[in-house]
Every structure is written in C-alpha cells, then in structure tokens.
Amino acid sequence: MSLPARQQQILDQIEQVLQAADPRLKSMFAAFARLAPREAAPPTEVIIRRSARRTVVICVMALSLLGVLMLSILGTKDVCRPGLSSDQAVVSASVRYAACSKSTDAWSRGAR
C-alpha cells in the first residue's frame, strides 16, 4: 500500500523520533513479530440500526400522552376555584376542599 508523499514523510519523521527515544524499540518489535502468531484481523463490529418506524411510533406515543396531559390540565383548571378575591389568595386546605366539594360546613366554621 503506498501513501501520499506527505503522509509517508510524516511517518518517517515519527519513526526517527521513536528510534532516537528508544534505540531498542526496533529490535523489541522484531522479536514480538516473530513470536506473535499471524492471525487475521478481528471482524468489524456490526451495529444494528433501529428502524425509523419504531422511533416514529415512540414519538407519536409520547406526543399523545403529552396531549392528553395538557387537555386534562386545561379541562380541569376552573373546576375547583373557590371564588375568593385576590387578597384572599392564601387559604387553608379545608377551605379549598369546601369550595370544591360544595360543602358549606367549613365555610360556616371559618376553618382555619
């Protein structure tokens, strides 16, 4: 396999730097190459792609659930409004329950 001249020059420079850093490296590699059995390269890994159909189905289901949630929130936002003025925004839980359940006992006791 031949490389372009620029790539071969870079590889030659790397080789020179490695030989200068460790003079025994070349002989160690030669010994390794003699001792290591020649095996074929391992097969490439096969990555299984998920189908686009599965992704679309999951997205549609998620959007449907989000839509149902939004409709339920919008549909129930006015259901249990106690009808208090803005200066009475902080009220006890029993007063809120009384307003939602149409029970007047908690209102008459002043439930605090």
Distance bins in CASP14 RR format, pairs under 12 A and 6 or more apart:
PFRMAT RR
TARGET T0000
AUTHOR 0000-0000-0000
RMODE 2
METHOD distances of the structure
MODEL  1
1 7 0 0 0 0 0 1 0 0 0 0 0
1 8 0 0 0 0 0 1 0 0 0 0 0
1 11 0 0 0 0 0 1 0 0 0 0 0
2 8 1 0 0 1 0 0 0 0 0 0 0
2 11 0 0 0 0 0 1 0 0 0 0 0
3 9 0 0 0 0 1 0 0 0 0 0 0
3 10 0 0 0 0 1 0 0 0 0 0 0
3 11 1 0 0 1 0 0 0 0 0 0 0
3 12 0 0 0 0 0 1 0 0 0 0 0
4 10 0 0 0 0 1 0 0 0 0 0 0
4 11 0 0 0 0 0 1 0 0 0 0 0
5 11 0 0 0 0 0 1 0 0 0 0 0
5 12 0 0 0 0 0 1 0 0 0 0 0
6 12 0 0 0 0 0 1 0 0 0 0 0
6 13 0 0 0 0 0 1 0 0 0 0 0
7 13 0 0 0 0 0 1 0 0 0 0 0
7 14 0 0 0 0 0 1 0 0 0 0 0
8 14 0 0 0 0 0 1 0 0 0 0 0
8 15 0 0 0 0 0 1 0 0 0 0 0
9 15 0 0 0 0 0 1 0 0 0 0 0
9 16 0 0 0 0 0 1 0 0 0 0 0
10 16 0 0 0 0 0 1 0 0 0 0 0
10 17 0 0 0 0 0 1 0 0 0 0 0
11 17 0 0 0 0 0 1 0 0 0 0 0
11 18 0 0 0 0 0 1 0 0 0 0 0
12 18 0 0 0 0 0 1 0 0 0 0 0
12 19 0 0 0 0 0 1 0 0 0 0 0
13 19 0 0 0 0 0 1 0 0 0 0 0
13 20 0 0 0 0 0 1 0 0 0 0 0
14 20 0 0 0 0 0 1 0 0 0 0 0
14 21 0 0 0 0 0 1 0 0 0 0 0
14 25 0 0 0 0 0 1 0 0 0 0 0
15 21 0 0 0 0 0 1 0 0 0 0 0
15 22 0 0 0 0 0 1 0 0 0 0 0
15 25 0 0 0 0 1 0 0 0 0 0 0
15 26 0 0 0 0 1 0 0 0 0 0 0
15 29 0 0 0 0 0 1 0 0 0 0 0
16 23 0 0 0 0 0 1 0 0 0 0 0
16 25 0 0 0 0 0 1 0 0 0 0 0
16 26 0 0 0 0 0 1 0 0 0 0 0
17 25 0 0 0 0 0 1 0 0 0 0 0
18 24 0 0 0 0 0 1 0 0 0 0 0
18 25 1 0 1 0 0 0 0 0 0 0 0
18 26 0 0 0 0 1 0 0 0 0 0 0
18 28 0 0 0 0 0 1 0 0 0 0 0
18 29 0 0 0 0 1 0 0 0 0 0 0
19 25 1 0 0 1 0 0 0 0 0 0 0
19 26 1 0 0 1 0 0 0 0 0 0 0
19 27 0 0 0 0 0 1 0 0 0 0 0
19 28 0 0 0 0 0 1 0 0 0 0 0
19 29 0 0 0 0 0 1 0 0 0 0 0
20 26 0 0 0 0 0 1 0 0 0 0 0
22 28 0 0 0 0 1 0 0 0 0 0 0
22 29 0 0 0 0 0 1 0 0 0 0 0
24 30 0 0 0 0 0 1 0 0 0 0 0
24 31 0 0 0 0 1 0 0 0 0 0 0
25 31 0 0 0 0 0 1 0 0 0 0 0
25 32 0 0 0 0 0 1 0 0 0 0 0
26 32 0 0 0 0 0 1 0 0 0 0 0
26 33 0 0 0 0 0 1 0 0 0 0 0
27 33 0 0 0 0 0 1 0 0 0 0 0
27 34 0 0 0 0 0 1 0 0 0 0 0
28 34 0 0 0 0 0 1 0 0 0 0 0
28 35 0 0 0 0 0 1 0 0 0 0 0
29 35 0 0 0 0 0 1 0 0 0 0 0
29 36 0 0 0 0 0 1 0 0 0 0 0
30 36 0 0 0 0 0 1 0 0 0 0 0
48 54 0 0 0 0 0 1 0 0 0 0 0
49 55 0 0 0 0 0 1 0 0 0 0 0
50 56 0 0 0 0 0 1 0 0 0 0 0
50 57 0 0 0 0 0 1 0 0 0 0 0
50 58 0 0 0 0 1 0 0 0 0 0 0
51 57 0 0 0 0 1 0 0 0 0 0 0
51 58 0 0 0 0 0 1 0 0 0 0 0
52 58 0 0 0 0 0 1 0 0 0 0 0
52 59 0 0 0 0 0 1 0 0 0 0 0
53 59 0 0 0 0 0 1 0 0 0 0 0
53 60 0 0 0 0 0 1 0 0 0 0 0
54 60 0 0 0 0 0 1 0 0 0 0 0
54 61 0 0 0 0 0 1 0 0 0 0 0
55 61 0 0 0 0 0 1 0 0 0 0 0
55 62 0 0 0 0 0 1 0 0 0 0 0
56 62 0 0 0 0 0 1 0 0 0 0 0
56 63 0 0 0 0 0 1 0 0 0 0 0
57 63 0 0 0 0 0 1 0 0 0 0 0
57 64 0 0 0 0 0 1 0 0 0 0 0
58 64 0 0 0 0 0 1 0 0 0 0 0
58 65 0 0 0 0 0 1 0 0 0 0 0
59 65 0 0 0 0 0 1 0 0 0 0 0
59 66 0 0 0 0 0 1 0 0 0 0 0
60 66 0 0 0 0 0 1 0 0 0 0 0
60 67 0 0 0 0 0 1 0 0 0 0 0
61 67 0 0 0 0 0 1 0 0 0 0 0
61 68 0 0 0 0 0 1 0 0 0 0 0
62 68 0 0 0 0 0 1 0 0 0 0 0
62 69 0 0 0 0 0 1 0 0 0 0 0
63 69 0 0 0 0 0 1 0 0 0 0 0
63 70 0 0 0 0 0 1 0 0 0 0 0
64 70 0 0 0 0 0 1 0 0 0 0 0
64 71 0 0 0 0 0 1 0 0 0 0 0
65 71 0 0 0 0 0 1 0 0 0 0 0
65 72 0 0 0 0 0 1 0 0 0 0 0
66 72 0 0 0 0 0 1 0 0 0 0 0
66 73 0 0 0 0 0 1 0 0 0 0 0
67 73 0 0 0 0 1 0 0 0 0 0 0
67 74 0 0 0 0 1 0 0 0 0 0 0
67 75 0 0 0 0 0 1 0 0 0 0 0
68 74 0 0 0 0 0 1 0 0 0 0 0
68 75 0 0 0 0 0 1 0 0 0 0 0
69 75 0 0 0 0 0 1 0 0 0 0 0
69 76 0 0 0 0 0 1 0 0 0 0 0
70 76 0 0 0 0 0 1 0 0 0 0 0
70 77 0 0 0 0 0 1 0 0 0 0 0
71 77 0 0 0 0 0 1 0 0 0 0 0
72 79 0 0 0 0 0 1 0 0 0 0 0
73 79 0 0 0 0 0 1 0 0 0 0 0
76 100 0 0 0 0 0 1 0 0 0 0 0
78 100 0 0 0 0 0 1 0 0 0 0 0
79 96 0 0 0 0 0 1 0 0 0 0 0
79 99 0 0 0 0 0 1 0 0 0 0 0
79 100 1 0 0 1 0 0 0 0 0 0 0
79 101 0 0 0 0 0 1 0 0 0 0 0
79 102 0 0 0 0 0 1 0 0 0 0 0
80 91 0 0 0 0 0 1 0 0 0 0 0
80 93 0 0 0 0 0 1 0 0 0 0 0
80 95 0 0 0 0 0 1 0 0 0 0 0
80 96 1 0 0 1 0 0 0 0 0 0 0
80 97 0 0 0 0 1 0 0 0 0 0 0
80 98 0 0 0 0 0 1 0 0 0 0 0
80 99 1 0 0 1 0 0 0 0 0 0 0
80 100 1 1 0 0 0 0 0 0 0 0 0
80 101 0 0 0 0 1 0 0 0 0 0 0
80 102 0 0 0 0 0 1 0 0 0 0 0
81 89 0 0 0 0 0 1 0 0 0 0 0
81 91 0 0 0 0 0 1 0 0 0 0 0
81 96 0 0 0 0 1 0 0 0 0 0 0
81 99 1 0 0 1 0 0 0 0 0 0 0
81 100 0 0 0 0 1 0 0 0 0 0 0
82 88 0 0 0 0 1 0 0 0 0 0 0
82 89 0 0 0 0 0 1 0 0 0 0 0
82 90 0 0 0 0 0 1 0 0 0 0 0
82 91 1 0 0 1 0 0 0 0 0 0 0
82 92 0 0 0 0 0 1 0 0 0 0 0
82 93 0 0 0 0 0 1 0 0 0 0 0
82 94 0 0 0 0 0 1 0 0 0 0 0
82 95 1 0 0 1 0 0 0 0 0 0 0
82 96 1 0 1 0 0 0 0 0 0 0 0
82 97 0 0 0 0 1 0 0 0 0 0 0
82 98 1 0 0 1 0 0 0 0 0 0 0
82 99 1 1 0 0 0 0 0 0 0 0 0
82 100 1 0 0 1 0 0 0 0 0 0 0
82 101 0 0 0 0 0 1 0 0 0 0 0
82 102 0 0 0 0 0 1 0 0 0 0 0
82 103 0 0 0 0 0 1 0 0 0 0 0
82 106 0 0 0 0 0 1 0 0 0 0 0
82 107 0 0 0 0 1 0 0 0 0 0 0
82 111 0 0 0 0 0 1 0 0 0 0 0
83 89 0 0 0 0 0 1 0 0 0 0 0
83 91 0 0 0 0 1 0 0 0 0 0 0
83 95 0 0 0 0 0 1 0 0 0 0 0
83 96 0 0 0 0 0 1 0 0 0 0 0
83 98 0 0 0 0 0 1 0 0 0 0 0
83 99 1 0 0 1 0 0 0 0 0 0 0
83 100 0 0 0 0 0 1 0 0 0 0 0
83 107 0 0 0 0 0 1 0 0 0 0 0
84 90 0 0 0 0 1 0 0 0 0 0 0
84 91 1 0 0 1 0 0 0 0 0 0 0
84 92 0 0 0 0 0 1 0 0 0 0 0
84 95 0 0 0 0 1 0 0 0 0 0 0
84 96 0 0 0 0 1 0 0 0 0 0 0
84 98 0 0 0 0 0 1 0 0 0 0 0
84 99 1 0 0 1 0 0 0 0 0 0 0
84 107 0 0 0 0 0 1 0 0 0 0 0
85 91 0 0 0 0 0 1 0 0 0 0 0
88 95 0 0 0 0 1 0 0 0 0 0 0
88 96 0 0 0 0 0 1 0 0 0 0 0
88 99 0 0 0 0 0 1 0 0 0 0 0
89 95 0 0 0 0 0 1 0 0 0 0 0
89 96 0 0 0 0 0 1 0 0 0 0 0
90 96 0 0 0 0 0 1 0 0 0 0 0
90 112 0 0 0 0 0 1 0 0 0 0 0
91 97 0 0 0 0 0 1 0 0 0 0 0
91 98 0 0 0 0 1 0 0 0 0 0 0
91 99 0 0 0 0 1 0 0 0 0 0 0
91 100 0 0 0 0 0 1 0 0 0 0 0
91 106 0 0 0 0 0 1 0 0 0 0 0
91 107 0 0 0 0 0 1 0 0 0 0 0
91 110 0 0 0 0 0 1 0 0 0 0 0
91 111 0 0 0 0 1 0 0 0 0 0 0
91 112 0 0 0 0 1 0 0 0 0 0 0
92 98 0 0 0 0 1 0 0 0 0 0 0
92 99 0 0 0 0 0 1 0 0 0 0 0
92 106 0 0 0 0 1 0 0 0 0 0 0
92 107 0 0 0 0 0 1 0 0 0 0 0
92 109 0 0 0 0 0 1 0 0 0 0 0
92 110 0 0 0 0 1 0 0 0 0 0 0
92 111 1 0 1 0 0 0 0 0 0 0 0
92 112 1 0 1 0 0 0 0 0 0 0 0
93 99 0 0 0 0 0 1 0 0 0 0 0
93 100 0 0 0 0 0 1 0 0 0 0 0
93 106 0 0 0 0 1 0 0 0 0 0 0
93 111 0 0 0 0 1 0 0 0 0 0 0
93 112 0 0 0 0 0 1 0 0 0 0 0
94 100 0 0 0 0 0 1 0 0 0 0 0
94 101 0 0 0 0 0 1 0 0 0 0 0
94 103 0 0 0 0 1 0 0 0 0 0 0
94 105 0 0 0 0 1 0 0 0 0 0 0
94 106 1 0 1 0 0 0 0 0 0 0 0
94 107 0 0 0 0 1 0 0 0 0 0 0
94 108 0 0 0 0 0 1 0 0 0 0 0
94 109 0 0 0 0 1 0 0 0 0 0 0
94 110 0 0 0 0 1 0 0 0 0 0 0
94 111 1 0 1 0 0 0 0 0 0 0 0
94 112 0 0 0 0 1 0 0 0 0 0 0
95 101 0 0 0 0 0 1 0 0 0 0 0
95 103 0 0 0 0 0 1 0 0 0 0 0
95 104 0 0 0 0 0 1 0 0 0 0 0
95 105 0 0 0 0 0 1 0 0 0 0 0
95 106 1 0 0 1 0 0 0 0 0 0 0
95 107 1 0 0 1 0 0 0 0 0 0 0
95 108 0 0 0 0 0 1 0 0 0 0 0
95 109 0 0 0 0 1 0 0 0 0 0 0
95 110 1 0 0 1 0 0 0 0 0 0 0
95 111 1 0 1 0 0 0 0 0 0 0 0
95 112 0 0 0 0 1 0 0 0 0 0 0
96 103 0 0 0 0 0 1 0 0 0 0 0
96 106 0 0 0 0 1 0 0 0 0 0 0
96 107 0 0 0 0 0 1 0 0 0 0 0
96 111 0 0 0 0 1 0 0 0 0 0 0
97 103 1 0 0 1 0 0 0 0 0 0 0
97 104 0 0 0 0 0 1 0 0 0 0 0
97 105 0 0 0 0 0 1 0 0 0 0 0
97 106 1 0 0 1 0 0 0 0 0 0 0
97 107 0 0 0 0 0 1 0 0 0 0 0
97 111 0 0 0 0 1 0 0 0 0 0 0
98 104 1 0 0 1 0 0 0 0 0 0 0
98 105 1 0 0 1 0 0 0 0 0 0 0
98 106 1 1 0 0 0 0 0 0 0 0 0
98 107 1 0 1 0 0 0 0 0 0 0 0
98 108 0 0 0 0 1 0 0 0 0 0 0
98 109 0 0 0 0 1 0 0 0 0 0 0
98 110 0 0 0 0 1 0 0 0 0 0 0
98 111 1 0 0 1 0 0 0 0 0 0 0
99 106 0 0 0 0 1 0 0 0 0 0 0
99 107 0 0 0 0 1 0 0 0 0 0 0
99 111 0 0 0 0 0 1 0 0 0 0 0
100 106 0 0 0 0 0 1 0 0 0 0 0
101 107 0 0 0 0 0 1 0 0 0 0 0
103 109 0 0 0 0 0 1 0 0 0 0 0
103 111 0 0 0 0 0 1 0 0 0 0 0
104 110 0 0 0 0 0 1 0 0 0 0 0
104 111 0 0 0 0 0 1 0 0 0 0 0
105 111 0 0 0 0 1 0 0 0 0 0 0
106 112 0 0 0 0 1 0 0 0 0 0 0
END
